[in-house]
């Protein structure tokens, strides 16, 4: 019974290979007929219509993919003297760096940089002995 199934499988594989060869031979001719089937007189007119239907831009234009990388970037915050004063007041009030960043609309790294600049950060080596 298994041998019969193996023989049947081999026949089906051979049949599939013949079918694939037939499709491969007929495909170029079928594709070449597509513009005429849809009422276009040339391949270039058909391709232009496909691009319009698909939403593609003209050659040289920037599509969504080119603009996607820039969409998520934020502009750098200007750290003014007023922001530095607000950071200093918040640090003295005991507010965490993350909360200060959210409150002022700047990054936590910017808060840390301002704290360093104003001398509000303790150095690591001050409280721990050297290794």
C-alpha positions in Angstrom: 0.0 0.0 0.0 2.8 2.4 0.8 4.6 1.5 -2.4 1.5 2.4 -4.4 1.3 5.8 -2.6 5.0 6.5 -3.4 4.4 5.6 -7.1 1.3 7.9 -7.1 3.3 10.7 -5.5 6.0 10.3 -8.1 3.4 10.5 -10.9 1.9 13.6 -9.3 5.3 15.3 -9.0 6.0 14.5 -12.7 2.6 16.0 -13.6 3.3 19.1 -11.5 6.7 19.6 -13.2 5.0 19.4 -16.6 2.4 21.9 -15.5 5.0 24.3 -14.2 6.9 24.1 -17.5 3.7 24.8 -19.4 2.9 27.8 -17.3 6.4 29.1 -17.5 6.3 28.9 -21.3 2.9 30.5 -21.6 3.3 33.3 -18.9 5.3 35.8 -21.0 2.7 35.7 -23.8 -0.1 36.1 -21.4 1.6 39.0 -19.7 2.2 40.7 -23.1 -1.5 40.5 -23.9 -2.6 42.2 -20.6 -2.4 45.8 -22.0 -4.7 45.0 -24.9 -7.1 43.0 -22.7 -7.6 46.2 -20.6 -7.9 48.5 -23.6 -4.4 50.1 -23.6 -2.5 50.5 -26.9 1.0 50.2 -25.3 2.8 48.7 -22.4 4.0 52.1 -21.2 0.4 53.4 -21.0 -0.7 50.3 -19.1 2.2 50.6 -16.7 1.4 54.3 -16.1 -2.2 53.4 -15.3 -1.1 50.7 -12.9 1.2 53.1 -11.1 -1.6 55.6 -10.8 -4.0 53.0 -9.5 -1.4 51.8 -7.0 -0.7 55.4 -5.8 2.9 55.5 -7.0 4.5 58.9 -7.6 6.2 60.0 -10.7 9.9 59.2 -11.2 12.0 61.4 -8.9 9.2 62.2 -6.5 9.4 61.3 -2.9 6.8 58.7 -1.8 5.6 57.8 1.7 8.6 55.5 2.2 11.1 58.4 1.8 9.2 60.6 4.2 8.6 57.9 6.8 12.0 58.2 8.4 11.6 61.9 9.1 8.2 61.6 10.6 9.3 60.4 14.1 12.2 62.8 14.6 11.8 65.6 17.2 13.5 68.9 17.0 16.1 69.6 19.6 14.9 71.6 22.5 16.6 75.0 23.1 17.8 75.0 26.7 17.4 78.6 27.7 18.3 80.3 30.9 14.6 80.2 31.9 14.5 76.4 31.5 17.8 76.1 33.5 16.2 78.1 36.3 13.1 75.9 36.3 15.3 72.8 36.4 17.2 74.2 39.4 14.0 75.0 41.2 12.5 71.6 40.5 15.7 69.8 41.7 15.8 71.8 44.9 12.1 70.9 45.4 13.1 67.2 45.2 11.5 66.5 41.9 12.9 63.5 39.9 14.8 64.1 36.7 12.2 62.2 34.6 9.3 64.3 36.1 11.3 67.5 35.4 11.8 66.3 31.8 8.1 65.7 31.2 7.1 68.9 32.9 9.4 71.1 30.8 9.2 69.1 27.5 12.9 68.3 27.4 14.7 65.0 27.5 16.0 63.4 30.7 19.5 63.7 29.3 19.0 67.4 28.9 17.9 67.7 32.5 21.0 65.8 33.6 23.2 68.1 31.5 21.7 71.2 33.1 22.1 69.7 36.6 25.8 69.0 35.8 26.2 72.5 34.5 24.7 74.1 37.6 26.7 71.8 39.9 23.6 70.0 41.3 25.0 66.5 40.6 27.1 64.7 43.2 30.1 62.9 41.7 30.2 59.1 42.1 33.7 59.1 43.7 32.7 61.5 46.4 30.8 58.9 48.5 32.6 55.7 47.6 36.2 54.7 48.2 38.5 54.1 45.2 38.6 50.5 44.1 
